[in-house]
C-alpha cells in the first residue's frame, strides 16, 4: 500500500506533478501550478511534459489528451486530473491505470461563461442576426418582424452545473426554456424532462436546442438523423458538449434540406478543425474554436494542487469522476 504524504502539506523529496498534453501548450498553466504548489505544498515539483522527469517520482498528472502510453509508466501515480470540465479524453485511454482516482474541474465562472455563450446563440437566432448577415451581404435593408423572447422555445440538453446555469440565464432573459437529462431534475421556471423515452417529446416544440451533455457511450452519436427529424422544421442546433455527440453527415443533411435553419458548433470530433474542412464555408454553420467557456488557470491550478494534497493525506479528491457513469 502506498503511504500517504503524512500530516503536513510538505511533499516528500522528488514528488512531482506532471502537466501534460499531446495537443496543447501548457506553459502558463505549469507556471501557475508551481506558484500554487509553493504555497499549498512546498517541495512539490511541477514538471511540463516532455521535460525530463523520473517516472517513479510522479504522484499526480494534470492532463488534456496526455501522450499515448504515458500513464501506464508511472508506478506511484495517486491522481489523474483533467484540466477541463470533461474527462472522456482520459476515460477512453487504454493505458488508464485501475484504482487511481480521476478528477475534473468545476468552476462557477466557467458555467457562467457557458451560459452567456448559449444565451448569445439564442439571441442570434431569435433576433434574426443570421438573416441580417445574409441581408448585409446583398445590401438589403429589410426590417424583420420582432417577437418577444417568450415566443422562442429553447431546450438545454444536460442539466449539470453548466446546463443548469444556461437554463437559468435563458429563463431570466425571458425565453421559454425546457431541459432534458438522463436523470430527473427540478429547476424553477424550467420544464424538465428525463430519460430516453421523453427525448422526442422534448425536441418537438423547440426553436433551438443546445447540447451540453457529457460524452458517454449513451450520448455518443445521439444527435443523428432521427434526432434532427424530431425537431420542428426550421429549428436551430447548438453544440458545446463534444464533437462526438453529433453525426456530422446527418447534421449537414438536415441543414441542406432546410429541416434545420442553422447550427452553432464549438466542438468537433477532431480538433483543431483542419483549415481545409468544408465545414468552414457551409452557409448554415457558425463555427467557434472550442471557446464557449473555460476555467481560469488559477482555478485549475488550485483545484488540482489541493487534490494532490488531499490524496497525499489519504483523502478522496474533490470533483471525482465516476468511471462507470463516465462523468
SERO-437183 format. One record per residue (C-alpha): z, y, x. Coordinates in steps of 0.001 Angstrom, whole numbers, plus 524288, in hexadecimal, padded with zeros to 5 digits. Example, Ala and Ser with C-alpha at 12.3 -4.5 7.8 and 13.67 -1.06 7.14 Angstrom:
2
<rec z="81E78" y="7EE6C" x="8300C"/>
<rec z="81BE4" y="7FBDC" x="83566"/>
This chain:
327
<rec z="80000" y="80000" x="80000"/>
<rec z="7FC8D" y="80D97" x="804D8"/>
<rec z="808B1" y="815B4" x="80772"/>
<rec z="80982" y="82310" x="800F1"/>
<rec z="80953" y="82F48" x="8092A"/>
<rec z="817D9" y="830B1" x="806A8"/>
<rec z="82073" y="83AE5" x="80013"/>
<rec z="81AE0" y="8469B" x="80785"/>
<rec z="80D73" y="84C97" x="8059B"/>
<rec z="80A13" y="84B98" x="813F2"/>
<rec z="7FEDB" y="8425B" x="81677"/>
<rec z="80008" y="8376A" x="8205E"/>
<rec z="7F90D" y="83982" x="82D35"/>
<rec z="7EA68" y="83845" x="82BA7"/>
<rec z="7EA53" y="837CE" x="81CB6"/>
<rec z="7DCF8" y="83CB1" x="8187D"/>
<rec z="7D6FA" y="841CE" x="80BF0"/>
<rec z="7C869" y="83F66" x="80CF8"/>
<rec z="7BF79" y="848C1" x="8058D"/>
<rec z="7B1FA" y="8430E" x="803BA"/>
<rec z="7A52D" y="84424" x="7FC8C"/>
<rec z="797E9" y="83E74" x="7FFB6"/>
<rec z="79107" y="84911" x="7F7D1"/>
<rec z="798A4" y="855E7" x="7F8DB"/>
<rec z="79E67" y="85E28" x="803E1"/>
<rec z="7AD25" y="85F3B" x="80205"/>
<rec z="7B14F" y="86796" x="80D89"/>
<rec z="7B7E5" y="87200" x="80530"/>
<rec z="7BF45" y="867BB" x="7FD67"/>
<rec z="7C3CA" y="8610D" x="809EC"/>
<rec z="7C90A" y="86DFC" x="80F04"/>
<rec z="7D03C" y="8708A" x="8023F"/>
<rec z="7D624" y="862E3" x="80253"/>
<rec z="7DAF6" y="864DD" x="81038"/>
<rec z="7E12C" y="871CA" x="80C2D"/>
<rec z="7E800" y="86B63" x="80091"/>
<rec z="7EC1F" y="85F9B" x="808A6"/>
<rec z="7F26C" y="8686F" x="812B7"/>
<rec z="7FBDF" y="86D14" x="80823"/>
<rec z="7FD85" y="860D6" x="7FFDE"/>
<rec z="7FCB2" y="855F9" x="809E5"/>
<rec z="7FDFF" y="85A6E" x="817F4"/>
<rec z="7F7A3" y="850EB" x="82151"/>
<rec z="7ED04" y="84C59" x="817F3"/>
<rec z="7DFE3" y="84D23" x="81EB9"/>
<rec z="7D443" y="8510A" x="81665"/>
<rec z="7C768" y="84BF3" x="81B8F"/>
<rec z="7B9A0" y="84E53" x="81683"/>
<rec z="7B071" y="842B7" x="8172F"/>
<rec z="7A92A" y="83FD0" x="82010"/>
<rec z="7B286" y="845E3" x="829EA"/>
<rec z="7B986" y="83C15" x="83285"/>
<rec z="7C55C" y="8357A" x="82C63"/>
<rec z="7CCE7" y="828BD" x="82D83"/>
<rec z="7CACA" y="82045" x="82164"/>
<rec z="7D8A8" y="81B01" x="821EF"/>
<rec z="7DE1D" y="828F0" x="82147"/>
<rec z="7D762" y="82C64" x="81479"/>
<rec z="7E152" y="82C2E" x="80961"/>
<rec z="7D903" y="83382" x="7FF62"/>
<rec z="7CAD9" y="836C5" x="7FCBC"/>
<rec z="7C646" y="842C9" x="7F55C"/>
<rec z="7B84D" y="83FF0" x="7F1C2"/>
<rec z="7ABF6" y="84345" x="7EA72"/>
<rec z="7A21A" y="83835" x="7EC09"/>
<rec z="7A85D" y="832D8" x="7F874"/>
<rec z="79F79" y="82C64" x="8027F"/>
<rec z="79C37" y="81E37" x="7FF0F"/>
<rec z="7A594" y="8144C" x="804D4"/>
<rec z="7AF99" y="81E45" x="8095D"/>
<rec z="7BABE" y="81B02" x="8000E"/>
<rec z="7BB6C" y="80CB8" x="803E8"/>
<rec z="7BD9D" y="81055" x="8123F"/>
<rec z="7CA9F" y="81753" x="80FDA"/>
<rec z="7D59D" y="80D37" x="8106C"/>
<rec z="7E0FC" y="81663" x="80D4D"/>
<rec z="7DAC9" y="81DF4" x="80228"/>
<rec z="7E4C2" y="82211" x="7F7CC"/>
<rec z="7DCCB" y="82B98" x="7EF88"/>
<rec z="7CE97" y="82DF5" x="7EBC8"/>
<rec z="7CCF3" y="83B86" x="7E5E8"/>
<rec z="7C0DC" y="840BB" x="7DF3E"/>
<rec z="7BEE7" y="84F17" x="7E25D"/>
<rec z="7B952" y="8510A" x="7D4BB"/>
<rec z="7BCF6" y="84E6F" x="7C69C"/>
<rec z="7B4CD" y="84201" x="7C671"/>
<rec z="7B78F" y="83537" x="7CD5A"/>
<rec z="7ABC7" y="82CB2" x="7CA12"/>
<rec z="7A5E2" y="82F38" x="7D785"/>
<rec z="7B1B3" y="8280A" x="7DD12"/>
<rec z="7B372" y="81D83" x="7D2BB"/>
<rec z="7A5C1" y="81815" x="7D44C"/>
<rec z="7A73D" y="81658" x="7E2F2"/>
<rec z="7A633" y="80863" x="7E7E0"/>
<rec z="7AF5F" y="80B8F" x="7F335"/>
<rec z="7BA48" y="8109B" x="7EA72"/>
<rec z="7C6FC" y="80A15" x="7EEC5"/>
<rec z="7CF6D" y="803D6" x="7E44F"/>
<rec z="7DD16" y="808C7" x="7E1C6"/>
<rec z="7DB12" y="8166E" x="7E765"/>
<rec z="7DD76" y="82120" x="7DD45"/>
<rec z="7D232" y="82A26" x="7D9C9"/>
<rec z="7D418" y="83805" x="7D518"/>
<rec z="7CBBE" y="8430D" x="7CFE2"/>
<rec z="7CD53" y="851CC" x="7CF0D"/>
<rec z="7D2CD" y="8581C" x="7C2CC"/>
<rec z="7D175" y="866EB" x="7C2C2"/>
<rec z="7D3AA" y="86F67" x="7B695"/>
<rec z="7CAFA" y="879F9" x="7BC6A"/>
<rec z="7C013" y="86FFE" x="7BE15"/>
<rec z="7C17F" y="86C5E" x="7AFBF"/>
<rec z="7C0A1" y="87ABF" x="7AC05"/>
<rec z="7B465" y="87C5E" x="7B43C"/>
<rec z="7AE3D" y="87093" x="7ADC1"/>
<rec z="7B17C" y="8760E" x="7A05B"/>
<rec z="7AB0E" y="882EC" x="7A3FA"/>
<rec z="79EC0" y="87BCC" x="7A847"/>
<rec z="79DE5" y="87448" x="79B72"/>
<rec z="7A04F" y="880D5" x="793D7"/>
<rec z="79515" y="88737" x="79B4E"/>
<rec z="78C4C" y="87BD6" x="79759"/>
<rec z="7901D" y="87D5D" x="78914"/>
<rec z="78D7C" y="88BF3" x="78981"/>
<rec z="78087" y="88990" x="7907D"/>
<rec z="77B63" y="88183" x="78536"/>
<rec z="782C8" y="8879C" x="779D6"/>
<rec z="77E3C" y="89560" x="77D5B"/>
<rec z="7708B" y="89088" x="780B8"/>
<rec z="77034" y="89491" x="78EF0"/>
<rec z="7673A" y="8891F" x="791DA"/>
<rec z="75D60" y="88EB2" x="78839"/>
<rec z="75F4B" y="89C75" x="78D86"/>
<rec z="75B9C" y="8975F" x="79AFB"/>
<rec z="74EF3" y="89210" x="79559"/>
<rec z="74C56" y="89EF0" x="78E58"/>
<rec z="74EB8" y="8A6BE" x="79AB9"/>
<rec z="744B5" y="89EA4" x="7A21B"/>
<rec z="73AA7" y="8A22F" x="79796"/>
<rec z="73EE7" y="8B049" x="795F7"/>
<rec z="742C0" y="8AE16" x="787CF"/>
<rec z="74CF4" y="8B6CA" x="7814F"/>
<rec z="751AE" y="8AEB6" x="775CD"/>
<rec z="75F8E" y="8B084" x="7711D"/>
<rec z="76509" y="8A34F" x="76CDE"/>
<rec z="76D6D" y="8A14A" x="760E7"/>
<rec z="77BC0" y="8A0AC" x="764AE"/>
<rec z="785F9" y="897E5" x="75E72"/>
<rec z="79483" y="89696" x="76057"/>
<rec z="799CC" y="88CD9" x="76A25"/>
<rec z="79FCD" y="884EC" x="75F0F"/>
<rec z="79217" y="88123" x="75AC5"/>
<rec z="78F92" y="87A90" x="767FA"/>
<rec z="795F8" y="86D32" x="76948"/>
<rec z="799DA" y="868EF" x="776F4"/>
<rec z="79E8F" y="85B6C" x="77AC5"/>
<rec z="7A65A" y="85838" x="78706"/>
<rec z="7A5FD" y="84A4D" x="78C15"/>
<rec z="7B1EB" y="846F6" x="7941D"/>
<rec z="7BEEE" y="84CFF" x="7905C"/>
<rec z="7C66D" y="84C38" x="79D0B"/>
<rec z="7CB99" y="858A9" x="7A357"/>
<rec z="7BE32" y="85ED3" x="7A548"/>
<rec z="7B8C6" y="85A84" x="7982F"/>
<rec z="7C48E" y="85FB4" x="790E2"/>
<rec z="7C3AD" y="86CAB" x="79813"/>
<rec z="7B54A" y="86DBA" x="79464"/>
<rec z="7B7C8" y="86A3A" x="7862E"/>
<rec z="7C2A9" y="87446" x="78504"/>
<rec z="7BAB6" y="87F1A" x="78B61"/>
<rec z="7AF32" y="87C47" x="7825F"/>
<rec z="7B865" y="87C10" x="776B2"/>
<rec z="7BE51" y="88917" x="77A83"/>
<rec z="7B0A5" y="88EEC" x="77C08"/>
<rec z="7AE29" y="88BAB" x="76DC6"/>
<rec z="7A59B" y="87FA2" x="76F03"/>
<rec z="7A71B" y="873EA" x="7662A"/>
<rec z="7ABEE" y="86988" x="76FA2"/>
<rec z="7ACA6" y="85AC3" x="76F3B"/>
<rec z="7B19E" y="851AE" x="779CC"/>
<rec z="7AEE9" y="84380" x="77CFF"/>
<rec z="7B675" y="83A8F" x="785FB"/>
<rec z="7B918" y="82C3D" x="78841"/>
<rec z="7C713" y="82D82" x="78381"/>
<rec z="7CC39" y="83572" x="7780F"/>
<rec z="7CFD0" y="84398" x="77B0B"/>
<rec z="7D544" y="84EA6" x="772CC"/>
<rec z="7D198" y="85CCA" x="775E6"/>
<rec z="7D4AE" y="867D7" x="76C82"/>
<rec z="7C859" y="86D7C" x="766AB"/>
<rec z="7BF9A" y="862F5" x="76C7C"/>
<rec z="7BA37" y="857B0" x="76470"/>
<rec z="7BCF5" y="84BE1" x="76D12"/>
<rec z="7B68E" y="83E87" x="76C23"/>
<rec z="7B896" y="832A8" x="7749E"/>
<rec z="7B20B" y="825D0" x="777FA"/>
<rec z="7A43A" y="82097" x="77862"/>
<rec z="7A375" y="81EEE" x="769A3"/>
<rec z="7A4D8" y="82D98" x="76788"/>
<rec z="79B1A" y="83248" x="771B3"/>
<rec z="78F3D" y="83357" x="768C5"/>
<rec z="79760" y="83A68" x="75E84"/>
<rec z="79C4D" y="843B4" x="7690B"/>
<rec z="78E9C" y="846E4" x="76DF1"/>
<rec z="7877D" y="84888" x="760FF"/>
<rec z="78B60" y="85691" x="75D46"/>
<rec z="78B9A" y="85C92" x="76AEC"/>
<rec z="783A3" y="8680B" x="76FD7"/>
<rec z="78873" y="86573" x="77DAF"/>
<rec z="78F79" y="85A15" x="78403"/>
<rec z="79611" y="85B14" x="79151"/>
<rec z="7991F" y="84EDB" x="79931"/>
<rec z="7A5B4" y="84FFA" x="7A119"/>
<rec z="7A8A4" y="8416E" x="7A14F"/>
<rec z="7AD9D" y="83A17" x="7AD2E"/>
<rec z="7A3D3" y="8308D" x="7B2D2"/>
<rec z="7A7CA" y="822A1" x="7AF77"/>
<rec z="7A016" y="8162F" x="7ACA5"/>
<rec z="7A15F" y="8199B" x="79E31"/>
<rec z="79BDE" y="82769" x="79FAF"/>
<rec z="7910D" y="824D7" x="7A991"/>
<rec z="783F6" y="826D1" x="7A2CF"/>
<rec z="78AA5" y="82AE0" x="79625"/>
<rec z="7818A" y="8367B" x="79466"/>
<rec z="77532" y="82EBF" x="7917F"/>
<rec z="76A1D" y="82E8D" x="7878A"/>
<rec z="77303" y="82A10" x="77C93"/>
<rec z="77CE0" y="8349D" x="77FFF"/>
<rec z="772DE" y="83F9E" x="77FBB"/>
<rec z="76CB9" y="83A67" x="7732A"/>
<rec z="77A2F" y="83B3D" x="76CBF"/>
<rec z="77A57" y="849F7" x="76E89"/>
<rec z="773CD" y="8528B" x="76479"/>
<rec z="76645" y="8577E" x="76883"/>
<rec z="7670F" y="86396" x="770F4"/>
<rec z="774A2" y="860EB" x="77640"/>
<rec z="7781E" y="863C5" x="78463"/>
<rec z="77EBF" y="85BB5" x="78EF4"/>
<rec z="787A5" y="85F4C" x="79A47"/>
<rec z="78C07" y="85614" x="7A50D"/>
<rec z="79718" y="859CB" x="7AE1E"/>
<rec z="79C73" y="84BEE" x="7AF19"/>
<rec z="7948A" y="8436B" x="7B84D"/>
<rec z="78600" y="8416D" x="7B9C1"/>
<rec z="78754" y="832F5" x="7B6E5"/>
<rec z="78B55" y="83602" x="7A8F2"/>
<rec z="77D37" y="8398D" x="7A5F6"/>
<rec z="77139" y="830E3" x="7A529"/>
<rec z="76831" y="83B62" x="7AA67"/>
<rec z="75B3E" y="83644" x="7A4EC"/>
<rec z="76187" y="835FD" x="7976C"/>
<rec z="76657" y="843F3" x="798DD"/>
<rec z="758E8" y="848AE" x="79D21"/>
<rec z="75283" y="8417E" x="791DC"/>
<rec z="75BCC" y="84805" x="78846"/>
<rec z="75893" y="85558" x="78E0D"/>
<rec z="749EB" y="85300" x="78E15"/>
<rec z="749DE" y="84E35" x="77FFD"/>
<rec z="751AC" y="859F2" x="77B37"/>
<rec z="75D3A" y="851A9" x="7770D"/>
<rec z="764FE" y="859A7" x="780E2"/>
<rec z="7632C" y="86854" x="781DB"/>
<rec z="76880" y="868C6" x="78FA2"/>
<rec z="7725B" y="86381" x="7994D"/>
<rec z="77B35" y="868A4" x="7A405"/>
<rec z="77D92" y="85F2F" x="7AF38"/>
<rec z="787B6" y="861A2" x="7B9C2"/>
<rec z="788AC" y="853B9" x="7BF03"/>
<rec z="77EC6" y="8498F" x="7C335"/>
<rec z="77EAE" y="83B5D" x="7C737"/>
<rec z="77A16" y="83F2C" x="7D4DA"/>
<rec z="77F0D" y="84BF7" x="7DA63"/>
<rec z="77A77" y="85537" x="7DF39"/>
<rec z="76EC5" y="854F4" x="7D625"/>
<rec z="762C3" y="853D6" x="7DED1"/>
<rec z="75A72" y="85FF9" x="7E04D"/>
<rec z="74E80" y="858BC" x="7DB44"/>
<rec z="75519" y="85376" x="7CEF8"/>
<rec z="74D0E" y="8565C" x="7C2BE"/>
<rec z="759BF" y="859BB" x="7BBB6"/>
<rec z="759E9" y="86721" x="7C227"/>
<rec z="74DB5" y="86B6E" x="7BAF3"/>
<rec z="75013" y="86536" x="7ADB6"/>
<rec z="74FD2" y="8704E" x="7A3B8"/>
<rec z="75AA4" y="86A5F" x="79B82"/>
<rec z="7648D" y="86920" x="7A678"/>
<rec z="76E72" y="8725D" x="7AC76"/>
<rec z="77317" y="86CC6" x="7B96F"/>
<rec z="77F4E" y="870B3" x="7C0EB"/>
<rec z="783B8" y="86A93" x="7CDE5"/>
<rec z="79047" y="86368" x="7CA07"/>
<rec z="79772" y="8704F" x="7C903"/>
<rec z="79CE5" y="87009" x="7BB2F"/>
<rec z="7AA7F" y="87092" x="7C116"/>
<rec z="7B206" y="86C10" x="7CCF0"/>
<rec z="7BFE9" y="86C2A" x="7D1CD"/>
<rec z="7C39D" y="87584" x="7DCB1"/>
<rec z="7C5AC" y="87074" x="7EA6F"/>
<rec z="7D3CF" y="8750A" x="7E96C"/>
<rec z="7D67B" y="86CAE" x="7DD58"/>
<rec z="7CF52" y="860E9" x="7E2F1"/>
<rec z="7D68D" y="861B3" x="7EFD9"/>
<rec z="7E401" y="86386" x="7E9D3"/>
<rec z="7E29B" y="85876" x="7DFF4"/>
<rec z="7DDA6" y="84EE8" x="7EA13"/>
<rec z="7E788" y="85236" x="7F4A6"/>
<rec z="7F28C" y="851AB" x="7EAA9"/>
<rec z="7EDE3" y="8441A" x="7E6EE"/>
<rec z="7ED9F" y="8400A" x="7F536"/>
<rec z="7FBE6" y="8441F" x="7F5C1"/>
<rec z="7FEE8" y="83CA0" x="7E92D"/>
<rec z="7F862" y="83007" x="7ED8B"/>
<rec z="7FEE6" y="83138" x="7FAB1"/>
<rec z="80C03" y="831EB" x="7F3DA"/>
<rec z="808C0" y="825D9" x="7EBE3"/>
<rec z="805D7" y="82D4D" x="7DF4D"/>
<rec z="7FA15" y="82C10" x="7D675"/>
<rec z="7F04B" y="8371B" x="7D84F"/>
<rec z="7ED7B" y="840CD" x="7CD88"/>
<rec z="7E07A" y="840DC" x="7C62F"/>
<rec z="7DE55" y="83283" x="7C8F2"/>
<rec z="7D1E4" y="82BB9" x="7C470"/>
<rec z="7D263" y="81F51" x="7BC46"/>
<rec z="7C874" y="81632" x="7C281"/>
<rec z="7C677" y="80EC5" x="7B5D5"/>
<rec z="7C3E8" y="81ADA" x="7AD86"/>
<rec z="7BC44" y="82129" x="7B8C8"/>
<rec z="7C31A" y="82E57" x="7B757"/>
